[in-house]
Amino acid sequence: MSKKETDFRKRLLSTFKVEAQDHLKMIISGLVGLEKTPPPDVQMEILETIYRISHSLKGAARAVNLSDIETICQSVEGVFSLWKQKKISQSPELFDTLHHAIDTIRAILSSLEGGQQALEKDRIPKLIQALSNIEAGAIEKGEILLPTEEEDLRTKLSFLTTPQYPFSKEGQMGMLETRGYPLNTEHPASSETVRIPATKLGSLLLQAEEMLAVRHIVNQYAANLKDIAMMIDLCKTESSRAHRDVFKEHRESTGKNGGREKGLAASQATRLQEFFTWTQTYLKSLEGKLSAMTKSTMQYNKMLDRMVGNLHDDMKEAMLLPFSSLLEIFPILARNLSHEQGKEVDLVIRGETIEIDRRILEEMKDPLIHLVRNSIGHGIEVPETRASYKKPRQGVITMSITHLDGNKVEILISDDGAGIDVSKVKEIAVRERILSQIEADNLTEREALYLIFHSGISTSPMITDISGRGLGLAIVQEKVENLGGSISVKTASYAGTTFRILLPLTVATFRGISVLVSDRVFLIPTTNVEKTIKIRNDEIKTVENRETITVNNRTVSFAHLGRILELPHKKKKDEQTDSTTVLLLNVSGKRIAFGIDKILDEQEILVKNLGRQLARVRNIAGAAILGTGKPVPILNVPDLIRSAVKAAGAPAMPAVAAEKAEAKRKSVLVVEDSITSRILLKNILESAGYDVKTAVDGIDAITTLKTEHFDLVVSDIEMPRMNGFDLTSKIRSDKKLAELPVVLVTALEAREDRERGIDVGANAYIVKSSFNQSNLLEVVRRLI
């Protein structure tokens, strides 16, 4: 094959993959819609649409010689055809098989990319057999309606275009008449959209943002020119005044004196007059040139301001994406997670057409997935429990997106589940030594609820490969705050929980207040500044070894910003010591007042990251370029508040860490019948500093536990003589061993097996298919 043909094949395949992903998304959306059992007319409309899409995808796959995808689509199309004829009834098994077919096609597409893992050899044959069984069960009731040759011809070529909507009249009519060959990178003039690589958009936006810095500098130069013009004007005024005064004195002196003195005075006066005349003429000329320059600079500045503003606004618009581009995967995600846990969940999404910066959307993918998973796993109850509470068997999770005033977007993720048990959260915080019992008892309801965002807090009864580590919500909060947003939570027992996220529409620019601290300039985002005040120093009180001030009759913690940033303080001779300027900062309801030297001004600033070498600097979020061209650090307000709390004497974690560090080496019993797995687990744990002993099955483990002391057991489930479930039950029923942590590491990943692990009292459940060394060590560290 020639290079030209190879390039042609690559481009053709690339086009197919883009179109195939679009088709698959619509099929998934259709299947999720059908599972909600819509009215018959709506059901038939959805079926007709996804039937035609699968037919189109089959023809496209045939055109690029992807026979596996073609074969799967042929079988899926057959199932849809029978469904349309009402020869197949809806069932969970039917939907599971069809979703598995879509997942397999996606896996094939992924395997076409370099470095992707190939599919299992028997995956496709098993899938085809499952689909054939569905068809075979319906054939006895009547004949299958097959697509015509004309439909085949049309759909073979349909992937070469992007219809307005799959098989709408506008999409079908003229599809082959008006669209050019797909490998032409130019779109017809009538097209309103064009595919552009995100990297190119990112590069263009970066250049537009760089022009913002130039605009700030030009603004500063224009201001400097105005200042110079004012200085020259003042010089002119003073020169004219001096000119008048000198000649007034000359006339008075010549009236009193005569002779030689009179002649000398006249000579000096003449010279002075010549100098002043020249000075005024020169200043007038300079003033004219400066005035013309200032005028033209102001005009150019307005022009540049308009051009840069328009360019930047257009680029920001180009970088905006609707939430729907991210949320299209969420219905199937909710379906799969709820089925795995034996729950019935309806995910309702509102406001998905609202647009936001693509960079923010990409960063929010994992946090939103975690919150939905959290709602399903911890919020929504199983149908039987909901029924006992007089609730509908099917739980509802609602994700609502709203565009607020002031360049903000609000995301509400709510469920109608059990709510958060705040007392349990406090209990876990004490158990994990995050708080003492006294500190936990003194917490308000809101303060206790917000402990869920603390790393190490989880209400899950068991650690698994996807939950129970207490890291999820901490990571969600960190991600949101790093984007300049905030997250809050409300809950009610048996009524449900709502998470509220506020995000900026874009991440490029924001308004910031520049402050002076220890002769250094810093920027603080205006959105986090609740109030600026000036207080007398005697208003700073000390309560329980912490400095506080009173704002609006409420006590607020106080800290000197310079001390938090560990900056040296040099007292100036003319420095006033009787008052302090204060910024009251607020993040997600947490308020702390910071003392500073001076507030300089407020301005729109362009955010620049610090590069990969400084990806994470404590208390610093990034940098900005001022109008003078000087780079200035932007302070990370959530970090500042955490640093201030720590400096003020928050619950002391170091003592706990020191206690653990001084403890003796912990011992672990590994129970595994496979010699390979046994050696692997032993080596991993010994490398991490644990003393490890092994047992070959449950009976051997029980015997060993009765003769030796261990801090933790890591066990397989499927073993001869006594399996891992029975071993865990034995451990829990023994008074001496009842508190011994047990981690089950197994190939069994069904929901029933996980539930049985919880029932017998396992502390953690790790599936071997998702096993990695760091996961195991993290779980072991948490438990002992």
C-alpha positions in Angstrom: 0.0 0.0 0.0 1.4 3.4 -1.0 1.9 6.2 1.4 -0.9 8.1 -0.2 -3.3 5.2 0.2 -2.1 4.8 3.8 -2.8 8.4 4.6 -6.2 8.2 2.9 -7.0 5.1 5.0 -6.0 6.9 8.2 -8.1 10.0 7.4 -11.1 7.8 6.5 -10.8 5.8 9.7 -10.4 9.0 11.7 -13.6 10.4 10.2 -15.4 7.1 10.9 -14.4 7.1 14.6 -15.8 10.6 15.1 -19.1 9.8 13.4 -19.3 6.4 15.2 -18.9 8.0 18.6 -21.8 10.4 17.7 -24.0 7.5 16.6 -23.2 5.5 19.8 -24.0 8.4 22.0 -27.5 8.7 20.4 -28.1 4.9 20.7 -27.2 5.0 24.4 -29.5 8.0 24.9 -32.3 6.1 23.2 -31.8 3.0 25.3 -31.8 5.0 28.5 -35.0 6.7 27.3 -36.6 3.4 26.5 -35.8 2.0 30.0 -38.0 4.7 31.5 -41.0 3.1 29.7 -42.3 6.1 27.7 -45.7 6.2 26.1 -46.1 3.8 23.1 -45.9 6.5 20.4 -42.7 8.0 22.0 -41.3 4.5 22.4 -41.8 3.7 18.7 -40.2 7.0 17.7 -37.1 6.3 19.8 -36.9 2.7 18.4 -37.2 4.0 14.8 -34.4 6.5 15.4 -31.9 4.1 17.0 -32.8 1.4 14.5 -31.8 3.7 11.6 -28.7 4.8 13.5 -27.5 1.3 14.0 -28.2 0.6 10.3 -26.2 3.7 9.4 -23.3 2.6 11.6 -23.3 -0.8 10.1 -22.9 0.6 6.6 -20.1 3.0 7.8 -18.2 0.1 9.4 -18.4 -1.9 6.2 -17.0 1.0 4.2 -13.9 1.1 6.4 -13.6 -2.7 6.6 -14.3 -3.0 10.3 -16.0 -6.3 10.1 -16.4 -6.8 13.9 -18.4 -3.6 14.3 -20.4 -4.4 11.2 -21.3 -7.8 12.6 -22.3 -6.4 16.0 -24.4 -3.7 14.3 -26.1 -6.3 12.1 -27.2 -8.2 15.2 -28.2 -5.1 17.1 -30.2 -3.9 14.1 -32.0 -7.3 14.0 -33.0 -7.0 17.6 -34.3 -3.4 17.1 -36.2 -4.6 14.0 -38.0 -7.3 16.0 -38.6 -4.9 18.8 -40.3 -2.5 16.4 -42.6 -5.4 15.3 -43.4 -6.1 19.0 -41.9 -9.5 18.8 -39.5 -8.7 21.7 -40.6 -7.6 25.1 -38.6 -5.1 27.3 -36.6 -6.8 30.0 -33.5 -5.9 32.1 -31.6 -8.7 30.3 -32.4 -7.1 26.9 -31.1 -3.7 27.9 -28.0 -5.2 29.6 -27.1 -7.1 26.4 -27.7 -4.1 24.1 -25.6 -1.8 26.4 -22.9 -4.5 26.4 -23.0 -4.4 22.6 -22.4 -0.6 22.6 -19.6 -1.0 25.2 -18.0 -3.6 22.9 -18.1 -1.3 19.9 -16.6 1.5 21.9 -13.9 -0.9 23.1 -13.1 -1.8 19.5 -12.9 1.9 18.6 -10.5 2.4 21.5 -8.4 -0.5 20.5 -7.8 1.2 17.2 -5.9 3.9 19.1 -2.3 3.2 19.8 -1.5 1.6 23.2 -5.1 0.5 23.9 -5.6 -3.0 25.3 -7.0 -5.5 22.8 -10.4 -7.2 23.4 -10.6 -10.7 24.9 -10.8 -13.3 22.1 -14.2 -14.6 23.0 -15.9 -11.4 23.8 -17.3 -10.7 20.4 -18.5 -14.3 19.7 -20.2 -14.4 23.0 -21.9 -11.1 22.4 -23.1 -12.2 18.9 -24.4 -15.4 20.4 -26.3 -13.5 23.1 -27.9 -11.2 20.5 -28.7 -14.2 18.2 -30.4 -15.9 21.1 -32.7 -12.8 21.5 -33.5 -12.9 17.8 -34.0 -16.7 17.8 -36.5 -16.4 20.6 -38.6 -14.0 18.5 -38.3 -15.6 15.1 -40.9 -18.2 16.0 -43.5 -15.4 16.3 -42.9 -14.1 12.7 -40.5 -13.1 10.1 -37.8 -10.5 10.6 -38.0 -7.3 8.6 -34.7 -6.8 6.9 -33.4 -3.5 5.4 -33.7 -3.0 1.7 -30.8 -2.7 -0.7 -31.6 1.0 -1.2 -31.3 1.6 2.6 -28.0 -0.3 2.6 -26.6 1.9 -0.2 -27.7 5.1 1.6 -26.4 4.2 4.9 -23.0 3.0 3.6 -22.3 6.6 2.6 -24.2 8.3 5.4 -21.2 8.3 7.8 -19.4 10.6 5.4 -21.6 13.5 6.5 -22.9 15.0 9.7 -26.7 15.3 9.4 -28.5 17.9 11.4 -30.3 15.1 13.2 -30.1 11.4 12.4 -32.5 10.5 9.7 -34.6 13.6 10.0 -36.2 14.8 6.7 -33.6 17.5 6.4 -30.8 15.1 7.2 -31.9 12.5 4.6 -33.0 14.8 1.8 -30.1 16.2 -0.1 -27.6 14.4 2.1 -25.7 13.1 -1.0 -26.6 16.1 -3.2 -25.2 18.9 -1.1 -22.3 17.5 0.9 -18.8 17.0 -0.5 -16.4 14.2 0.1 -15.7 13.9 3.8 -12.0 14.1 3.6 -12.2 17.7 2.4 -11.3 19.7 5.5 -13.4 22.7 4.4 -17.1 22.7 5.1 -19.7 24.1 2.7 -20.6 27.8 3.1 -24.0 26.9 4.6 -22.5 25.0 7.5 -22.6 26.8 10.8 -20.2 24.6 12.6 -16.7 23.2 11.9 -14.6 20.7 13.8 -11.4 22.4 15.2 -8.9 20.5 17.4 -9.1 21.7 20.9 -5.3 22.2 21.0 -5.6 24.9 18.3 -8.4 26.7 20.1 -6.3 26.6 23.3 -3.3 28.1 21.5 -5.5 30.9 20.0 -7.0 31.6 23.4 -3.6 31.7 25.0 -2.5 34.3 22.4 -5.6 36.4 23.0 -5.0 36.3 26.7 -1.4 37.4 26.2 -2.8 40.5 24.4 -4.7 41.3 27.6 -1.4 41.8 29.3 -0.3 44.2 26.5 -3.6 46.1 26.8 -3.0 46.6 30.6 0.5 47.9 29.8 -0.7 50.3 27.1 -3.4 51.5 29.6 -0.6 52.2 32.1 1.5 54.1 29.4 -1.5 56.2 28.5 -2.0 57.1 32.1 1.7 58.0 32.4 1.4 60.3 29.4 -1.5 62.1 31.0 0.6 62.6 34.2 3.5 64.0 32.2 1.1 66.4 30.4 -0.1 67.6 33.8 3.5 68.1 35.0 4.3 70.2 32.0 1.2 72.3 32.4 2.2 72.9 36.0 5.7 73.9 34.9 4.2 76.4 32.4 2.1 77.9 35.1 5.1 78.3 37.5 7.3 79.7 34.7 4.8 82.3 33.9 4.4 83.3 37.5 8.2 83.5 38.0 8.4 85.6 34.8 5.9 88.2 36.1 7.5 88.3 39.6 11.0 89.0 38.2 10.0 91.8 36.0 7.9 93.3 38.7 10.9 93.4 41.0 13.0 94.8 38.1 10.7 97.8 37.5 10.6 98.6 41.2 14.4 98.5 41.6 15.1 100.6 38.5 12.8 103.3 39.9 14.9 103.6 43.1 18.5 103.2 41.8 20.3 104.8 38.9 23.6 104.8 37.1 25.6 101.7 36.7 23.4 99.6 38.9 20.5 100.5 36.8 22.3 99.4 33.6 23.4 96.1 35.2 19.9 95.3 36.4 18.6 96.1 32.9 21.1 93.7 31.4 20.1 90.9 33.8 16.5 91.5 33.2 17.0 91.3 29.5 18.8 87.9 29.9 16.1 86.6 32.2 13.4 87.8 29.8 15.1 86.0 26.9 15.4 82.8 29.0 11.7 82.9 30.1 10.6 83.6 26.6 12.6 80.6 25.3 11.3 78.4 28.0 7.7 79.3 27.4 8.1 78.8 23.6 9.9 75.4 24.2 7.2 74.3 26.7 4.5 75.3 24.3 6.1 73.3 21.5 6.6 70.3 23.9 3.1 70.7 25.1 1.7 70.6 21.5 3.7 67.4 20.6 2.8 65.8 23.9 -0.9 66.7 23.5 -0.9 65.2 20.0 0.9 62.1 21.2 -1.5 61.7 24.2 -4.5 62.1 22.0 -3.3 59.6 19.4 -2.2 57.2 22.2 -5.7 57.4 23.8 -7.3 56.7 20.4 -5.0 53.8 19.7 -5.6 52.6 23.3 -9.4 52.6 22.7 -8.9 50.8 19.4 -6.6 48.2 21.0 -9.0 47.9 23.9 -11.9 47.2 21.6 -10.0 44.8 19.3 -8.4 42.8 22.2 -11.8 42.8 24.0 -13.6 41.5 21.0 -11.0 39.0 20.1 -10.9 37.7 23.7 -14.7 37.6 24.0 -14.9 35.7 20.7 -12.2 33.2 21.7 -13.9 32.7 25.1 -17.2 32.0 23.2 -15.3 29.5 21.0 -14.0 27.7 24.1 -17.5 27.4 25.6 -19.2 24.0 25.5 -22.7 23.1 26.7 -22.9 20.9 29.8 -24.7 18.3 27.6 -21.3 17.5 26.0 -20.2 16.2 29.4 -23.4 15.0 30.9 -24.4 12.7 28.0 -22.5 9.8 29.7 -24.3 10.3 33.0 -27.6 8.5 32.3 -25.8 5.3 31.4 -23.4 5.8 34.3 -26.4 6.1 36.7 -28.1 3.1 35.1 -25.0 0.9 35.5 -24.1 1.9 39.0 -27.7 1.6 40.3 -28.1 -1.9 38.7 -24.8 -3.0 40.3 -26.1 -2.1 43.7 -29.6 -3.4 43.2 -31.2 0.0 43.2 -33.7 1.8 41.0 -32.6 5.3 40.1 -34.0 8.0 37.7 -31.4 10.7 36.8 -33.0 14.0 35.8 -30.8 16.6 34.2 -32.0 20.2 33.7 -30.2 23.2 32.2 -27.7 21.1 30.2 -27.7 23.6 27.3 -25.9 26.2 29.5 -22.4 26.8 28.2 -19.2 27.0 30.2 -15.4 27.2 29.6 -14.2 23.8 28.1 -11.3 23.8 30.6 -13.7 24.0 33.5 -15.9 21.4 32.1 -13.1 18.9 31.6 -11.9 19.5 35.2 -15.4 19.0 36.6 -16.0 15.6 34.9 -14.5 13.5 37.8 -16.1 15.6 40.6 -19.6 15.4 39.1 -19.2 11.6 38.5 -18.2 11.2 42.1 -21.2 13.2 43.4 -23.6 11.1 41.3 -21.9 7.9 42.4 -22.0 9.2 46.0 -25.8 9.9 45.7 -26.4 6.4 44.4 -24.1 4.6 46.8 -24.7 6.5 50.0 -28.0 8.4 49.4 -30.5 6.4 47.5 -31.9 3.4 49.4 -32.7 -0.1 48.0 -36.3 -0.4 46.8 -37.5 -2.5 49.8 -36.1 0.1 52.2 -37.7 3.0 50.3 -41.0 1.2 50.3 -40.9 0.7 54.1 -40.4 4.5 54.4 -43.5 5.1 52.1 -41.3 6.4 49.3 -41.5 5.4 45.6 -39.3 2.4 44.9 -37.4 4.4 42.3 -35.1 7.1 43.8 -34.5 10.3 41.9 -31.2 12.2 41.5 -31.6 15.7 40.0 -28.7 17.6 38.4 -29.8 21.2 37.8 -27.6 23.8 36.1 -28.4 27.5 36.3 -26.6 30.6 34.9 -26.4 33.2 37.6 -25.7 36.9 37.4 -22.1 37.9 37.7 -20.4 35.4 35.4 -21.3 32.4 37.6 -22.9 29.0 37.1 -24.7 27.0 39.8 -24.8 23.2 39.8 -27.2 21.5 42.2 -26.9 17.7 42.6 -29.7 16.5 44.9 -31.2 13.1 45.8 -34.3 12.0 47.7 -32.4 9.4 49.6 -31.6 8.8 53.3 -29.6 11.9 53.9 -26.3 12.1 55.8 -26.1 10.8 59.3 -24.2 13.7 61.0 -23.7 11.9 64.3 -22.1 9.1 62.4 -19.8 11.5 60.6 -18.6 12.9 64.0 -18.1 9.4 65.3 -15.9 8.5 62.3 -13.9 11.8 62.7 -13.2 10.8 66.3 -12.3 7.3 65.4 -9.9 8.4 62.7 -8.3 10.9 65.2 -9.3 13.9 63.1 -11.0 15.4 66.2 -11.1 14.7 69.9 -14.4 13.7 71.4 -14.6 17.0 73.2 -14.0 18.9 69.9 -16.6 16.8 68.2 -19.2 17.5 70.9 -18.7 21.2 70.6 -19.3 21.3 66.8 -22.4 22.8 65.4 -24.6 20.7 63.1 -23.2 22.6 60.1 -19.6 22.3 61.1 -20.1 18.5 61.7 -21.7 18.1 58.3 -18.8 19.8 56.5 -16.4 17.2 58.0 -17.5 15.0 55.0 -15.1 17.2 52.9 -12.2 16.2 55.2 -9.8 13.5 53.8 -10.3 10.2 55.6 -14.0 10.6 56.4 -16.3 8.0 54.8 -19.6 6.6 56.0 -19.2 3.5 53.7 -19.4 0.3 55.9 -16.5 -1.2 53.8 -13.6 -0.1 51.7 -14.0 -1.2 48.1 -12.2 -0.4 44.8 -14.6 2.6 44.3 -15.6 3.8 47.7 -14.8 3.8 51.4 -11.5 5.6 51.4 -12.8 9.0 52.4 -11.0 10.8 49.6 -13.7 11.5 47.1 -15.4 14.5 48.5 -12.1 16.0 49.6 -10.9 15.8 46.0 -14.2 17.2 44.8 -13.8 20.2 47.1 -10.2 20.8 46.0 -11.0 20.6 42.3 -13.9 23.1 42.7 -11.8 25.5 44.7 -8.9 25.3 42.3 -11.2 26.4 39.6 -12.2 29.5 41.6 -15.5 28.0 42.8 -17.1 26.8 46.0 -19.1 23.8 47.2 -21.7 23.6 50.0 -24.1 20.9 51.2 -27.5 20.5 52.9 -29.1 17.4 54.2 -32.2 16.1 55.9 -32.8 12.7 57.4 -34.9 10.4 55.2 -35.4 13.4 52.8 -32.1 13.5 50.9 -29.0 15.6 50.3 -28.2 18.5 48.0 -24.7 19.6 47.0 -24.4 23.2 45.6 -21.4 24.1 43.4 -20.7 27.6 42.2 -18.3 28.0 39.3 -17.0 30.9 37.2 -18.0 30.8 33.5 -14.4 31.2 32.4 -11.0 30.8 34.0 -8.9 33.3 32.1 -9.6 36.6 33.9 -11.3 37.8 37.1 -11.4 40.9 39.3 -8.8 41.0 42.1 -7.8 43.3 44.9 -4.1 44.2 45.1 -2.8 44.5 48.7 0.5 45.4 50.2 2.0 43.1 52.8 5.6 43.5 54.1 6.5 45.7 51.1 5.2 43.0 48.7 2.2 43.2 46.4 -0.3 40.3 46.3 -3.6 39.8 44.5 -6.8 38.4 46.1 -9.9 37.3 44.1 -12.7 39.8 44.7 -15.3 37.0 44.9 -13.7 35.8 48.2 -13.6 39.3 49.8 -16.7 39.7 51.9 -15.7 43.0 53.5 -12.8 45.5 54.0 -12.6 47.4 57.2 -10.1 49.4 59.4 -9.9 48.5 63.1 -8.0 49.8 66.1 -5.4 47.4 67.3 -7.0 47.2 70.7 -10.0 45.6 69.1 -8.0 42.5 68.4 -8.8 40.1 71.3 -7.3 36.8 72.2 -9.7 34.0 72.9 -8.4 30.5 73.8 -5.0 31.5 72.4 -6.5 32.6 69.1 -6.7 36.2 67.9 -10.3 37.4 67.1 -12.1 40.5 66.1 -15.8 41.4 66.1 -17.5 42.1 62.8 -21.2 43.0 62.7 -21.5 41.7 66.3 -20.0 38.3 65.4 -16.7 37.0 66.5 -14.3 36.2 63.6 -10.9 34.6 63.7 -8.1 37.0 62.9 -4.6 36.5 61.5 -1.9 38.7 60.1 -1.4 37.8 56.4 2.3 38.4 56.5 2.7 35.9 59.3 0.7 33.3 57.5 2.8 33.8 54.4 5.9 33.7 56.6 7.2 37.1 55.5 9.6 39.3 57.5 8.0 42.4 59.0 10.0 45.6 58.9 8.6 48.4 61.0 8.8 51.8 59.3 9.5 55.0 61.1 6.3 56.7 59.9 4.2 53.5 60.2 1.0 54.0 62.2 0.7 51.4 64.9 -2.7 52.2 66.3 -4.8 50.7 63.5 -4.9 47.8 61.1 -6.5 47.3 57.6 -8.5 44.1 57.5 -9.9 41.9 54.7 -12.7 39.6 55.7 -12.3 36.5 53.4 -15.1 33.9 52.9 -14.9 30.5 51.3 -17.9 28.1 51.4 -19.1 29.7 54.6 -15.6 29.7 56.3 -14.7 33.3 57.4 -11.4 34.6 58.6 -10.2 38.2 58.9 -6.6 38.9 57.6 -4.6 42.0 58.6 -2.7 43.7 55.8 -0.6 46.8 55.4 -2.6 48.6 52.7 -5.2 48.1 50.0 -3.9 49.4 46.7 -6.7 49.0 44.1 -9.1 46.6 42.4 -8.6 45.6 38.7 -9.3 42.9 36.1 -6.4 40.5 36.1 -5.2 37.8 33.8 -4.4 34.5 35.5 -1.2 32.7 34.6 -0.2 29.4 36.0 3.3 28.9 37.5 4.4 26.1 35.2 4.9 22.4 35.8 7.9 23.0 38.1 5.6 25.0 40.5 2.4 23.1 39.9 1.4 23.2 43.6 2.7 26.0 45.8 1.1 26.4 49.2 -1.1 29.5 49.5 -0.4 30.6 45.9 -3.0 30.0 43.1 -1.0 31.5 40.2 0.3 34.9 39.0 -0.8 37.9 37.1 0.8 40.7 35.1 0.0 44.2 36.3 -0.2 47.2 34.1 3.4 48.1 34.9 4.5 44.7 33.5 5.3 43.4 36.9 4.3 39.8 37.8 2.4 39.5 41.1 1.3 36.3 43.0 -2.4 35.5 43.2 -3.2 34.1 46.7 -5.2 30.9 47.0 -7.9 31.8 49.5 -9.0 28.3 50.5 -5.3 27.5 51.2 -4.9 30.7 53.2 -7.8 29.8 55.5 -6.5 26.3 56.0 -3.0 27.7 56.8 -4.5 30.3 59.2 -6.6 27.6 61.0 -3.5 25.4 61.4 -1.3 28.3 62.6 -4.0 29.2 65.2 -3.8 25.8 66.8 -6.3 23.5 65.1 -6.7 19.9 66.3 -3.1 18.6 66.3 -2.5 15.9 63.8 1.3 15.8 64.1 1.1 14.2 67.5 -1.0 11.4 66.1 1.4 11.0 63.2 4.4 10.9 65.6 2.6 8.3 67.7 2.1 6.1 64.6 5.7 6.6 63.5 7.0 5.4 66.8 4.8 2.3 66.9 6.3 -1.1 66.3 6.2 -2.7 62.9 2.8 -4.0 62.2 2.2 -7.6 61.3 -0.1 -8.9 58.5 -1.4 -12.4 57.8 -1.8 -13.1 54.1 -4.3 -15.9 53.3 -4.1 -17.1 49.7 -4.2 -20.6 48.1 -2.4 -19.4 44.9 1.3 -19.5 45.4 1.9 -16.7 42.8 -0.6 -14.3 44.4 0.6 -15.2 47.9 4.2 -14.3 47.0 3.1 -11.1 45.3 1.1 -9.9 48.3 3.8 -10.8 50.7 6.5 -8.9 48.7 4.3 -5.8 48.4 3.6 -5.6 52.1 7.1 -6.4 53.2 8.5 -3.7 50.9 6.2 -1.3 52.7 7.7 -2.2 56.1 5.2 -4.8 57.4 6.0 -8.1 59.0 4.2 -10.7 56.9 3.2 -14.3 57.5 1.2 -16.5 55.1 -1.5 -19.2 55.2 -2.8 -21.4 52.4 -6.5 -21.4 53.3 -9.0 -20.4 56.0 -8.3 -23.4 58.3 -4.6 -22.7 58.2 -5.3 -19.0 58.9 -7.5 -19.7 62.0 -4.8 -22.0 63.4 -2.1 -19.3 62.9 -4.3 -16.6 64.4 -4.7 -18.6 67.6 -1.0 -18.9 68.2 0.3 -15.5 67.0 -0.7 -11.8 67.1 -1.5 -10.0 63.9 -2.7 -6.4 63.2 -4.5 -7.2 60.0 -5.6 -10.1 57.7 -5.5 -10.0 53.9 -7.4 -12.9 52.4 -8.6 -14.4 49.1 -12.2 -15.6 49.0 -12.2 -18.8 46.9 -10.0 -21.2 48.7 -10.2 -25.0 49.6 -11.4 -26.2 53.0 -12.5 -22.8 54.3 -13.2 -19.8 52.0 -12.6 -16.1 52.8 -16.2 -15.4 53.8 -16.3 -18.2 56.3 -12.9 -17.1 57.6 -14.1 -13.6 58.2 -17.2 -14.9 60.0 -15.0 -17.0 62.3 -12.8 -14.0 63.1 -15.8 -11.9 64.0 -17.3 -14.6 66.2 -14.1 -14.9 68.2 -14.0 -12.4 71.1 -10.3 -12.1 71.0 -10.2 -11.5 67.2 -13.5 -9.6 66.7 -11.8 -6.2 66.2 -9.1 -7.6 63.8 -9.4 -5.8 60.4 -10.0 -8.0 57.4 -9.3 -7.1 53.8 -10.7 -9.4 51.1 -8.8 -9.4 47.8 -10.7 -11.4 45.2 -11.7 -12.0 41.6 -15.4 -12.0 42.6 -16.8 -8.6 41.6 -20.6 -9.2 41.6 -22.8 -7.0 43.7 -24.0 -10.1 45.7 -20.4 -11.0 46.6 -19.7 -7.4 47.8 -22.8 -7.4 49.9 -21.9 -10.8 51.4 -18.5 -9.3 52.3 -20.2 -6.5 54.2 -22.6 -9.0 55.9 -19.7 -11.2 57.3 -17.9 -8.1 58.6 -15.0 -7.5 56.1 -13.4 -4.0 56.4 -12.4 -3.7 52.8 -13.2 -5.5 49.5 -10.6 -5.1 46.6 -11.3 -6.7 43.2 -8.3 -8.2 41.5 -9.3 -6.9 38.1 -8.8 -3.4 39.4 -6.0 -4.2 41.8 -2.8 -2.2 42.1 -0.2 -1.9 44.7 -0.9 1.6 45.9 -4.6 0.8 46.5 -3.8 -2.1 48.7 -1.2 -0.2 50.7 -3.5 2.8 51.1 -6.3 0.5 52.5 -3.9 -1.2 54.9 -2.5 2.1 56.2 -6.1 3.3 56.9 -7.0 0.2 58.8 -3.9 -0.1 60.9 
